[in-house]
Amino acid sequence: MTIDPNRPLRLGFPVKVMGVPGLKSGDSRRWQKDPHLKCSLELLDGVLDYLKKVEIDMYRLSSDIAPYATHPDMPQFHNMVAESDAELAAFGKKARELDIRLSFHPSQYVLLNSPDPDLTAKSIWDLSSQAEMLDRMGCGPEAVLVTHVGGVYGDREASRARWIEGYNRCPEHVKRRLVLENDDIRFSAADVLWITERCGVPCVFDYQHFWCLNPERLDMRDTLEKILATWPTGVRPKIHFSSPRTELREVKRKITPKQREAAMAGKKAKVKELTRAPVKPTARVKTVLLPPIWTGHSDFTNPFEFATFMRHAKGLEFDVMMEGKAKDVSIIKLRPDLLRFAPDVAARFGIYPDDAEELAAQDRALEKGVSAEDEPDVDEGDLVAAPEEELA
């Protein structure tokens, strides 16, 4: 697929479909049940049909659709990608016929800059498996693998340099698809541009991450232009967009026996906390309400924030992966909002006044209820709490 300058920009979402309760995005059975990529592709065929129905033309595949395919202790699963060649080809053909752009975003545990050579080697194996799936689907160069730089490990410069060493060890079919994203707590847009200047890997601009981590105080428009220019000629770049979560966080905290004993004796707590409900003296756990962390993603995209960003990026061409926690539902909600509040921005995504009635009907249908999210996707801002040693 090459850039069609007349083609509207795309809006996409990652992995879980929330607009249809029960519509699965992969075979999640445990190894004892012999899960397989073929089963995942059967389930994903239904996802493609749904995407066509709601007219969403970009989708991020789960990095787990080939269960245990790279698990070092389970060789019985290692050939499932090759075994699924015909099914992958058929799935890719259908995606192309529906004009749906696909991608992967390997988990935060895939690290090319780990100081542990075994983990780096395992990460390259994971990337190779996912690149192979896209190749067997017959996807064009717009189907990419998005990854982060990884951990700092006490030395930022050495970690950046080590990422390049890991990249250079990747096979060519991985390098053709790998793109590097600025993150929200460790490596900024300036860091990924530093890396791409030295090895040529294309970059993905993440809007919320840019706000959360920009110590160099780079200009957003200028940085966006530089990052888009890292993509090969003829391949439309994509970016990530999400709005920050503003609600109070509900955090469960254990009540120690000493605190419980003091409460039952009628003593007031030394530390005042805002709790969801009055805490009984005999309680063992309390729910504390805390201010938001700005790396957290909101359920829905703020239409005013998105319209402002798109006007700031006027004249630039890129597709947008929407990373709101409400997934597809956030897009179904956003489209009529754009048409109402920012028709100039809506038109860039092929949304026009003639679509208003259909989009409003989809919006009203959401009132019937949607599927609940049970596990966050990578890039939803939950990494801030993850100790770096978990990434080593």
N, C-alpha and C positions, 0 to 999 in steps of 0.2 A: 504494500500500500504506500503510495506517495502522496504528498500534499496536494489536495485539490483546493486552490485558493478560493473557490466558490463554496466549498463545503462549510456548513456552520460548525462552530466549535462544539465539542462534545462535553457532556457531563456524565461522570461515572461514579461508581461506589464500590467499596470493597466487600467481597465475600458473602456475608450473610444477607439473605433476602428477608426483610421484615414485613413487606406488604402482603405476603401470603403466609399465614401461619403453617408451619410444617414443611415448607419447601426447603429441602436440605441442599447444601452446597458441597457435599462430599461424603465419602464413606467414613464414618467416625467410629466404626466398630473396633474393639480391642483386637490384638493380634490373635487371640485364641479363636476368634470367629472368622479368621482368614479374610480380612478386608482386602479390597483390590481397587486399583485405579479404574478398571473397567466399570466397577459399580459407581465410583465417583462420577465418571463421565455420563453414565445413564441418568444420574440425579441432576447433573449440570445441564443435560439436554432440556430438562424442564425449566431450568433457570433461563436458558436462552429464549425459550418460548415466552416466558414471563417478560424478559427484557424487551422483546419485540412488542408485546401487548402494551406495555407502558412507555414504549418509545425511549428507552435509555440505551445508549449505544457505546458505552464503555464499562468494562467490568474487570475487577481484580479477582483472579482466581486464588483460592486458599492455597497456601504453600504446603498443605497437608493432603492434597487430593491423591497423592500416591503414598498410602500409609506404609510406614516403616521401610520405604524404598532405599533409604540410606542408613538404616539402623545397623551399626557394625556387628551386632550379635544375632541378627536375624537374616541370614543369607537367603532364606526361602522367599524373601520379598524383593531381592535385589534386581530381578529381571522383569519386574512388572511393567516398567515403562516400555521396554522392547516388546513384551508380550501384548501390549495394548496399541500397537502401531496402527492397526486398521481403525480402531475406535478413536484414537487421537486424530487421525487424518479426517475421519468423518465429522468429528466435533469441530475441528478447525474450519472445514469446508462450510459447515452450517453457520459458524460465526462470521465468516467472510460474506456469505450470502446475505446475512442480516446486517452486515456492515458494523459489526461490534468489535471494538478494539479491546484486546485482552492484555493482561500483564500479571506478573507475580510480585509479591513483596515478601521475600524470605524473612523469617522471624529474627528477633533481636539477638538470637544466639548464633546466627551466621555471621562470623567475624573474620575479615581478611587481615586485621591488624592485631590479632591476638599474639601475646608473647609465647603462647603455647603452640608449638608447631603442629601438634596433633589436632588441636581445635581448628587451626587454619586449614589443614588438609581436609578435615571433615566438612568445613564450610565450603571449600571448593567442590567437594563431592555433591553437597546439597545444591549449589548453584548449577553444577553440571547437569544434574538430574532435571532441574526445572527448565533450564535452557533446552535440554533435549526434548522435553515435552512440547515446548513452543515450536521447535524445529519440526517435530513429527506432525504437529498440527498444521504445518505449512504457513505459519504466521510470518508476516513481513517484519521489517526492522522496527516498526512502531510498537511491537510487543516486547516489552522490556522487563528486566529484573531490577527492582529498586532495592538498594541497600544503603546502610549508614556506614560511617567510618568505623564506629565501634567505641572501645574504651580509651581513656586517656592513659591509664596505668602509670600515673605520676610524671609523665614526660610527653607533653603534647607534640613537640616537634618529632620526637622519635616515633610516636604512634602514627602520625601522619605519614612519615616516611615508610613505616612498616606496612601501611595499607597499600602503598604503591608496590612494595615487594610482593605482597599477596596477590595483587592484581596481575602482576607480571607472570605469576605462576599459573594463572587461570588458563584453561584451554581456549582456543580461538572462538569456539561456539558460545562460550560464556562472555568473552570480551565483546562480542558483537551485540550482546543484549544488555550488558550490565550498565546501570546508571547510578549515580551517587547523589544522595539527598542530604541537605543540611538538616541537622537535628536541633532539638530544643534545649539541650543541657550540656552538650560536650563539644560538638564541632559545628561552627557557624558556616554561613554562606561563604565568608572569606576563606575558611579552611578548605571547603570543597573546591573552590575556584583555584586555590593554591595547588591542590592535588591534580586537578584537571590540566593545569598548565604544564605539569610534569609528566603526565602519562596519557592524556587525551580522553579520559573517560568522560562521557556526557554527564550533566548534572540535572537534578530535579529541584525546582524551587518550591519550598514549603512555606506558605504564607504565615501560618501561626508560629512555626519554628523560627522564622525570621524575626518576628516581633519578640519572641522569648529569648533569643540568643543572637545578639548583634553587637558584641563589644566594640567592634571596629566602627560602629555608627555609619555603616554603609547606607547610601541612598537606595530606597527600595526600587524605584524605576530603573536606575542605572544597573543595580545588581540583577534585576530580573532580565534585562536585556543581555547582560553578559552570560547569564546562565542559559538562556534560550539559544544563544549563539554557539554553545558547546555541542549542540545536536548536529548530526550529519545533515548535509544538504538533502532536501527531499523528504525528510522525516519530520512530521509535526511533533514538537515537544509537548510534554504535558507537565502540569504542576499539581501540587496538593493544596487544598484550601479547607479550612475549618475555622469555626468561631470558638472563642474560649468559653469554657463552662463558668457560669457566674453564680450558680446555686451554692448554698451552704453544703459542705461535705459532711456526711454522716459516718463517723468513725467509731467502731466498736472498741472499747477499752476494758480490760479486766479490772476488777476491783479486788485489791489484795485483802487477805484475811485481816491484816492490821487496820486497813481502812474500813472494813465491814464492822470490825469490833468497835471502832471509834464511832461509827454511825449509829450502831445499836445502843451505844452509851449516851447518845444524844449530842455528841460533839459535832460541830460544824467542820466541813472540809476546809483544809488550809488553802487549797487552790480552788478558786471559783471557776466553774466551767459552765458553758451553755449546753444543756442536755436536751434531747428530744422530748423527754418526759421526766417528771419527778422520779428520782432514784430511791427505791425502797431500801431501808437499812440492811435487808437481807440479800439484796441483789448481788450477783457475782459479775455481771457485765453491765456496762452502761453505754448508751449511744451519745457521743459528744458531737456537737455541731461546730465545725471549723470553717474559717473563710476559704474561698476557692483557691486552687492552685492554677495559675494561668496557662500551664501546659495542658491542662485537661480539656477535652473536647466537649462541646455542647451537643445536645441531641440534634438540634436543627441549625441550619446556617442562618445567620442574621442577614436578611436580604439587603438591608441598608449598608452593612459593612461590605458585603460581596459586591454590590453595585458600585460602591465607592472605589474598591480595588480595581474592578474591571474598567472603570473610567480612567483610573490612573494608568492602566495598562493599555489604553486605547491604541489601536494600530498594531499591536503585537498578536501573533498567532500561537495559540496553545490550547490543548484540551485540559479539562479540569477534573481531577479526581476529588470528589467531595468526601471528606472524612468525618462528617457528622456521625454521631453514634446511632442516629436513626436510619443510617444507610440509604436505601432506595426511597424510603418514606420522606427523608429530608429533601430529596430532589423533587419528588412529587409535590411537596409543599412549596418548594422554592420557585418552581416555574411560574405558577400563577401570580406569586408575589412579585417576581421580576416584571411580568407583564403589566401589573398594576402600578408598581412604584418606579420602575426603570425600564420602559419599553425599548429604549435604545440598547441597553445591555441584553435584554431578552432577544432582540433581533439577531445578535451575534451568535446566539445558540439556536437559531432557527425557530424561535418562538414568536408568533405574530398574533395580532388581535383575532384572526379567524380561528385560532386554537383555544380561545378563552373558554368557550362552553365545555369543550372536551376536558381541558385541564381542571376546570372547576368541578366537573363530575368526578374526576379522579381524586381531587382534594376532599370532596364530600364523602367519598367511599372510605376514606381513612377513619371517619367517625365510627365505623363498624368495629374498629380495633385492629391491632397489628400484632405480629410476633414479638416477644420480648427478647432482648439481647442477653445472652448468658455468659459470653466470654469476649473480652475486648480484642479487637484486631491489633496487629502491630501498628504503631504510629497514632495511638489514641491518647497519648499523653500520660500513660500510666508508668512509663519508664522512670519518671522522676524519683519514684520510691524504690527503684531496684538498685541494690548495692552493686557497685562496679565489679566486685569480686564474683558476682553471679554471671558476669559476662566473660570472665577470663577463661 
